[in-house]
Amino acid sequence: MKLLALGLGLLQLSTHALAESVVECDDAVGCADGFECVAIDESTSHCLPATFDDDASTSPADTPRLHSRQTAPFPPVVGAHSGIHPRLPLDSAAADSDYHNLLTLALLRLQALPESQPLSYYRIAGIHAAPFEPWTYTPAQHPGQLGYCTHASVLFATWHRPYLVLLEQELQKHAFYEARTWPRGAQRSRWEAVAQRIRLPYWDWATQRGLPDAVKPATVRVRRARGVQTRRNPWAAYSFQRADYRARYFGAPFNTQLTTTRAGNADAVVRAGFAARKRTTYDLFTLRTFSAFSTSAFERTTPGQLGSVEMVHNGIHNDVGGHMQSPDVAAFSPLFWLHHANVDRLAAMYQAVRPGSNVEPRNGSPVMGRPRGGREDVNTPLYPFRHPGGQVWTSRDVSAAADIWRWGYEYPEVPSRLRGQGQTALARAVRTQVDRLYAPVLAKSSGFKAATVANARLMAAAVPEVASASVPAAVSSLVASASSAAVAAAPAASSTTAVKTRTEWLATLIFDESQVEGPFSIKLFLNASDPATMSVSSSSPPPAPHVPIGGCASFSSKSKPPSSSNPVQRPSTTISGTIPLSDALLAAGATLDVNTTVAFLHSHLHWKILRAGDEEVPLAQLPSLEVGVSASVVTYSEDPAVLPVYGVWKTYYRVTEKKAGGMKVKDGGLLESVDVAADGKVVAGAQDVAKPA
């Protein structure tokens, strides 16, 4: 018997080989041409592909594949079980030449598999939506022209986690296949050691302004056993193999496109939204529940709780454009996987910061496997992903930050080395990383002021760490002083205090995404020449025309595949999002003072609905749109492990009530805030529903 110690990394090959499993071999029973006999454990060896070629002259049918004596009934999602290794930013991974070389070759191998195979790149990508067919289930089990993906759903973050784990385990499998092409000995051992570490990379669009550099070239140079070769860049695009599949399953224009695409100005558009995206990402960690963090589906709450990681995610899909802009075909774009790995990373960070926060029951939309939708909770099946025993994954499998370690990966901000140190230590460590990556600089020039004792008392009430010895002494002294009867009259703290405040201005957007066909975004601008809103002057200088601030987006579909008589569309779904305004106001020369800011925004804030290619959609086509402007005094600690605390929110209707799509006083029931009318008076009863974010 030939035995080769490949470590735990190859153990998965015998457990998830599924519909294209393996042929057993030994010294007496060899392998066919193009295959090699590889030891899986001490008693079993299998024939595995020795090489591949993705040259245009090679037919997809010629791509080496596994053949089986016994066909597994389904592909279990088990992860890359070769120990725990980090998912890394793609551009950082590119700095490690061996790692990036093998990672790229593994993706080339995966993308070269025939599109009919269940574990091909095409079929895994197709789980999300098109071709709208069951994956490893029968049509009788999973009927309907729907995808499996969950959007505007509390399951948004948890469903995508096993989806990524599935692609990751296949990516690593092909990394091992590629490592096997090197001669036995030191060279093969070197590449097998690299294969152990292969994990799906991510793109952190809240620290990297534009697209990853590694996705931009059309071709790459790769090092293989046969020498250095030039190949198409699999991170830039996926090349479709079968025109009949595109014609049958994809709507226009995707049915005629040979590769996945993105907008020509994608990098510039992504860069334009960076500042707002970074601040919104920071604020995600102040959301009170995992459901609020996860889904863009609207529920009445304070303005500061209307943001979500899903809404930031929607914006990236729309800004990149091309295939990424359509939920039907987005998963075929390699950028989809980098993007969603970052969403998963932020979800793991949130779970670490707020342990115990989990999926809360809400109604959800129909998806494949659950065509009637209905109530979704922590026990809802995450179809089509199954464990080796056949049990369907649920959100319970991914309910804690530490769960990612079970599936063989970690993130730099959620390292497995902290396992066993307790949730408090992990939470503090991750909050520190949140501050390092995304927090604003607490500078006076950015509108931050020394806090009063009352502000310190607010933070102490909301953040237990403030009262502990782990925070700076200045904070503790303020907390102690806050118990004094003279709190309300206390003077501002000195400039050396560790607590600061700033008035944060926020736009809230609420709308029914089904009212406009296809994906679209709502972009906010500061504009000095909007004649409809120039009746009130401001002491602040006007900004340059059409300065973009940020946006919210719908990631929905009303497309109709050629093979379907019915359009694939979601039911009426009201979603919400937020856009931070404070830094844009300061950059425009405005202040954050209430009176001048309200007048300035009344004169200069406006919005547009945009579809692919910057096609402007009349605001009248989205009658449900409600754009509001609110403000809250926010307290910040200079301790990097302490998140900001929001005070009571006030919504200022003077800014929006006379604009198309603007929120009006009569709409005040949408938000839990103090409603301030155009004349500056507080609407009666509004204080009763106001509470901190």
N, C-alpha and C positions, 0 to 999 in steps of 0.2 A: 504494500500500500504506500503510495506517495503521500508524504505528510509535509505540509508547509505551514509554519506558524504565522498566520496573518493576524492573530489577536482577535479581540472581540469585534473588531470592525467587520469581519466577514461572517460573524454568527448570524447577522441579520439576513444574509443572502439565502439561508435555508428557511427563514421564517416569513419572508415577504416576497418570495419569487412568483407567487400567484399563477395567473393564467399563462405565464411563460416561464415555468419553473425549470427544473434541472434534470440532466442525465447523470446518473451515478457512474463512476469510473474507478478503475484500480489498475495495477500493473498488467493485468490480463485483458481488461476491457478498456481500450483506449478511447480517444475522442475524435470527432470528425475534424477535417481541415478547418483551421481558423479558430479552434477551441483548444484549451489546455486543461489538464486534470489538476484541480486545486483542492487541497484539504480544507474542509469546513470545520471539522472537529477530529478527534482522535480515531473515529470509526468510519467517517464518511468523507468522500471526495466527489466533487462535481465537475462536469465539463463547463467551463466559463469562456466567454469570448476572449480571444487573444488580441484582437485589434479591430480597427474600424477605419473607414475613410468616408469623409463627407464631400469629396470632390463632386462637381456637377455631373461627371461621367458615371457615377455610381448610382444605380437605381435604389430607391428605398427598399425594395424587396430583397436586395442583396445585403442589406445591413445585417451583421451578425446578430442573432437572437438566441435566447435560451429556448430549448425544447424540453418537454417534460414527459415522464412516464405517468406521473400523477398530477392532475391539475387541481390546485387549491381552489375552493369555492369563491374566494374573495381575497383582495390584497389587504392584509392587516396594516394598520398605521402604527409603527413601533418606534420610529425615530432612528437616528444615526447612533447606534449603540456601540461606540468605541470609546467609552468614557465621556466625560463632560468637556466640551471644547467651546471656545467663544465664537459667536457670530460677530463679524467685524464689518466696519464700513467698507464698501467695495473699494474705494480708493486707497484705504489703508491696507487692505488685503493685497492690492496691486503692488505695494511697496515690497512685499515678500515675494521674490521672483518665483521660487519653487512653488509656493502655495498658490499664487495667482495663475501660474502656468497649468497646474493640475486642475484647479477649479474651472478654468476656461475649457480645458480639454474634456472634463467631465460633462459640462453643459453642452459642448458640441456633440458628444456621444448621445446624450439624452435627447437632444433635438433631432438627431439623425435617425432615431427609431421610427419605423413605419407608423403612420398616424392611426392605423387600425388597432394597434396594440394597446391594451388597457393601461400599461405603465409608460407609454410614450409621453413626450412633452405635450403633444397635441391633446391627448385624451385627459391628461391631468389638468391642463389649462381649461379644457372643456367642462370640467366639473362646475366651474363658476357659473356659466350660462350656456352660450352656444357651444355645441350643437343641440342643447336642450333635450338631452337624452339621459336615461339612467346610467349611472356608472357602477358597474358590477352588481346592479340590481336588474330585475326584469321589468319591462314596461308595465306588466300587470301589478308589480309591487310599487313602482313609482311612475304613475301615469302623468300626463300633462305636459304642455309646452312651457316649462319653467326651468330656471337654473336652480342650483342648490344654494347659491350665495344668500346670505342674510344681510339686508340693508334696511336702514331706519328701524332697526331691531335691537333689543337688548342683547341679542346673541351675536352682534356684529363682531366684537373683538374675540369672543371665545370660539366662534365657528371657524374663523380664519386661522386659528392656532394649529389645529390638526391638519388643515390644508397645507400650511407651510411645512409642517413636520413630514408630511407625505413627500413633497417635492424634495426636501432635504435628504431623506433617506435614499431616494433614488439618485440624487446627485452624488452622494457619497459612494453608492454602489458602483456607479460608472467611474468614479475616481479610482476605485480599487481595480476595475477592469483595465483602465489605462495603465496603472502601475504595473500590472501583470505583463505588459508588453516589453518591459525592460529585461535585460539578461539577468539570470539568477545571480545572486551574490550581493555585493555592496550596493550596486546601482538600484536593483529592485528593492532592496531593503530601505534605501533612502526614500524612494517614491511611495512605498507602502506606509512608511512613517508619516509622510505628508498626508496621505489619504486618510489616515486616522483622524486628522484635524479638520478635514473638509466640512464646512458648515455653510449654510445659506448666508450670504452677506446682506447688509442693509444699506439704505441711503437715508441719512438723517437730514432731512430738508429743513430742520429748524436750527442747524448749525452750519450747513453747507448752503450757500446762497443759490447756486444753480444746480444743473444736472451733474451727476458724477462724471469726472473726466473719463473714466474707463468705459462709458457707454457711447462716447462720441466717435471714435474711429470706426470706419466700416470694416477694417481688417485688423488682425493681430498677428504677431509672430509668436509661435509656440514651439517649445522644445520637446521632441519626442525621441523614442529610441532610434528611429530611422534618420534623425537629423532635425534641423530647424526648418519650419515650414510656415508659410503664410496662409492663414485661414480667415474666413469671414468672422467677424466679431460677434459671438453669440449673445453678448450683453447689449449689443446695439439693436438687434432685431431678431425675430424668428422668421425663418424662411418656410412658407407653407409648401407642402409637397403635392397635395392632391387638389386639382382644380374642381373635380366633381364634388368634393366636400365643401369647398368654398361656395360653389353655385347652389348647393342644396341647403346649406345651413346658415350662410351669412347673407345679411341684407346689404344693399348698396350703402357706401362705396366699397365695403370690405370684401365683397364677393369677387372683385377684379384685382385686388392688390396681392402681389406675390409675397410680400413680407409685411410684418407689422410696421407701422409708421408712427411718427409723432409730428406735431406742428413744427413748421420751419423756424418759428420764433419761440419754441418751447423754453429754451434756456433763458431768454430775456424775460418772458412772462413769469417764470418761476422766480427769477431774481427780483422782479418788481414786487412780489408779494412777501418777500423774506421778512421784513421788519414786523409786520403784523402777525405773520405765521410764528415767528419766534416767541413773541409775547403771548400769543394765544396758547402755545404749547406750554409755557410756564404756568399759565393760569389753569391748565387742565388739572394740575395737582391740588388745586384748591376746591375742586368739585367734591361735593359731600358724599356721593354714592358712585359705585362702579357703573350702574346703569346710566347715570347722568354723564359719566366719562365716556361711556361706550357709544351711545346712540344719539343720533340727531333728531329722533322722533320728539315732537314737542310735548312738553307737559308744563303746566303753569307753575312758575317758580320765580325767584328773584332774577334780575337781569344777569348777574354774574354767574348763574348756574345754567345758562342756556347754551354755553359752548360745549363741544364734544370732540373727541378724537376723530369720530366719523366725519364731522363737518370739515375739519382740517384735511382729512383724507380726500373728501369730495373735491376740495379745491385743487389738490395736486393732480387728480385725474383730469380735471377740466383744463388746468393750466398746461399740462403736457400735451393734451390733444391727441389727434390720431386715434389709434386703437385704444389707447388708455382712456379716452373720453367716453367710450361706450361700454357700459357694463356687460353687454352681450359678448364682446371680444377682448375686453381689457386684459384678461389673464394670459392671453397669448403673447403680450408684450413682456420681454424680460424685465423692464422697469417695474411692472406690476409686483414682482416678487421682492425686489429691493425695497419698494415702497411699503408693501405690507409687512415685511420683516421689521421695518421701523415702527409701524403701528403696533405690532406685537411687542416690540421692545418697550414702547411707551406704556403699553398695558401692563407688562411685567413690572415696570418701575412704579406705576400707580398701585398695583397690588402690594408692592413692598412698602410704599409710603402709607397705605391705608389697609393694613391687614384685616381680614374678616369681611371687607366689603365685597359683595358678590352680586350676581345677576338677581335683580328683583323682578317679580312677575309683571308682565305687560302684555298687551295684545300685539300680535305680530302679523306680517303679511304672508300670503301663500308662497311656498317654495317647493321645489321637487321633494317628494317624500312626505310633505305636509301641505297638500294642495288647498286645504281649507284655512290655512293659517291658524288662528286661534291664540290661546294664552301660551306665552312662552315663559319658562322659568329655568332654574338650574338643572332640572331633570329632563328638559326637552332634548330629544335625540338630535345630534349634530350630523345629520346624514350628509354624505354616504360613508363616513369614516368609521371603521370598525377595529376593535382590538382582536388579537389572535384568537380568542375564544368566541368571537362572533358578536360580543356586546358592542352596541353603537356608542361612540363617544358622547358624552354630555359635558355641560359646563363644569360639573363637579371634577372632571379630570384636569381642568385648567383653572381652578378657582383661586390659586395662590401663586405668589411669585416663585416660590420654591418648586412648583410643579414643572417649570421649564427644565430644571436639572434632571427630572425623571426621564425626560425625552432626549437627553444627551447634549443639551446646549445651554449656554449662558450668555449674558451680555456683559460688556465691560462695567456697566453701572450696576448690574445684579450678579455679582460673582459668586460662584459656588463655594469659595473659600470662607464665606460668611455663614455657611450652613452650620447649624449647631450653636450659633451665638445668640439666638433668640430673635424674635420679631422686632423688638425695640432697637437692637443694634443694627439690624438690616434696614429698618425704616430710617434711622438717622443717617446711615451711610448713603442711602439712595437720595434722601432729601438734600444732602450736601452736594451730590452730583447734579441734581436738578438745578440747584443754585449756580453751580460752576458753569453749566452749559447754557442756561436759559434766562437767568435772573437779570433784571436791569441793573445798571450801575447806579448806586444810591448817591448821585451827585447833585449838588445844589443847582448846577446849571441845567439839570434835567427836571427841575421842579420839585425836588425832594426837600422837605423841611424837617427840622428837629421836632421830635414828638413832644406832646404834652404828657403830663402824668395820666390824664384821662385816656389817651391813646394807649399807653402802656397797660392800663387796667383792662382795656378791651382785649389786647393781645393775651394778657395773662389768663383771662377768662376763657379764651378760645384755644390756647395752646399750652398744655400742661408743662411742656419743656421750659417755658419762660420762667416758671417758678423754681426750677431745679438749679443745682450748682453747676450744671454743664453749660449754662449760658453766661454771657459776660456780666460782670458785676454791675455795670451801669443799668442793665435791664432789671436785675434783681432789686436794685435800690429804688427804681421807679415803681416796681410792683409793690414794694413795701410802702412807699409813699402813697400809693393809690388807695390804701385802706383808710387814709386820713379823711376826716369829715370835710376837709377843705379841697377835695379833689377838683371840684368843678371850677374853683377859682385859682387853681395852681397855674403858675407861669409856664411858658414853654421850657423844655429841657435845654441844656447847654448843647453846643455844637458837637461835643464829644460823646453824646449819648449814643447807645447802640440801637436805638429805635427811631425810625423816621417815618414820615407820612407823605403822601401825595394824593391829590384828587385824581382819580382815574375816570376818564370818560370812555364810554362804551356804546357802540351801536349794536342794537339787537334786531335781528331779522327773523320774521316768522312768515311762512308761506306754504301753500299746498303745491307740492312739486308736480302733481299730476296735471296742472292747468296749462303748462307749457310743454310742448312735445319735445322729447329727447332731453339729453343733458344740457344744462345751462348754468350760468353763474350770474350773481348779482354783485356788481362791482361798485364800490363807493369812491367818490372823488371829491377833492376840494377844488372848486371852480370859481374864478373871479368874475365870470361873465354869464351867469345864469340869470336871465332877465326876470324870470318868474319869482325869484327870491331875493332881489336886490333892494327891496323897499326899506329894509332896516340897515343902517350903517353900523360899522364896527370900528373901534379905535385901533384895532390891529391891522397891519398891512395885508392886502389881499395876496393870496398865493398865486403862483403861476397857473394858467388855465389847465384844467384836467390833471391835477396831481393825484395819482392813484393812491388809495389808502389801504385797501384790502377788499376781500370779498367772501361771500358764501356761495355754495354751489349745490345743485341737485345732481345726483349720480343715478339717474333713472333711465328707463327705456320704454319706448313705444314701438320698437321695430317689429317687423313681421318677417321671419325667415321664409324663404321661398317654399319650403316644404310644409308650412303651416297655413291654415286658412284663417287663423285668429291671431291678432297682434299680441305680442308678449309684453304685457304692461302691468304695472303695479296699481293697486287700488288707490283711491284718494288718500294721501299721506301728508299730514302737516309736519314740517320739520323746522328747526330753528338753529340759529348760530349767532355768533358775536364777532365784532370787529373792534379791536382796541383803537382809540382815537388820540390818546394823550400825546404820544411821541410825534404823531403826524401834526397835531396842533402846534407843538413847540417848534417843529421843523418849519412850519409855515409862518412863524413869527408871532403866533397867538400866545395867550397865557392860559392857565388852567383855572383862573378865577371864574366863578359861576356866571356873573353878569356879562362879562365881556365874551366868555366862551359861548354862551347861549346865543348872543347876538351874532357872533362870528359864524357859528355853524348854521344859523338861520339864513345867513346871506350866502354862504359858500359851499355847504354840503349838498351833494346831489348823488344820484345813483342811476345805473343803467342795467338792463338785462342783456346779457351777451350769450350767443351760441357760438359754435365752432366757427373759426375764421373771423372772429369779432363782429359777427352779424348781430346788429342791435334789434331786440324784440321790443315792441311797444309795451309800456308799463300797463296799459289797459288789458293786455293778454294775461296778466297775473293779478286778477282782482283781489286775491287773498293776501297780497303782500302787505306786511306791516313793518315799517322801519321805525324804530324808536331810538332815542338818545337818552342815556342815563348816566349818573355819576355817583361815585361813592368815595369817601375818604378812606384810604387804605393804609394800614400800619405795617411797616416792614422792620424786621430785625436784621442786624448785621451779622448775627449768627447764621452761617450758611445752612444750618440744619433746621431752621425755623421758617415755615412758609408764611406768606403775607396773610393778614386778616382784614377782610372787607367789612366796612361799617354798613349802615342803612343806605339803601339805594334810593335815589330820587330820579324820576323820569320827567324830562323837560319837553312838553308838547309844543312849545313855541318853535322849536327847531323843525318839526316835521309836519304839523297838522295841516298846513296849506299846500303840501306837496303831494303829487300823485304817488300812492303807495306809502305815504307817511302815516305814522301812528297818531291817533287823535285822542282827545280826552275821553271820549265815549268808549275807546278801546282799552281803557285803563285796567279792566278786569283781566287782561292777558298777562299782566306782570304783577308780582308781589313787590310793590315799591310805593314810595310817597309820590303821588302824582302832582306835578306843578303845572298849572295852566299857563296859557300864553301871557296872562297879566301878572304872572309871578305868584299867584295865590295857590295855596295848597288845596286840592280838591277835598271836600268834606269826606271823612271816613277813610281816606287813603292810608293814614298813619296806622290804622288798625291791622292792615295786612302786611305792613312793611317789616322786614327782618333782615339781619345781616346775611351776606352771601355765605 
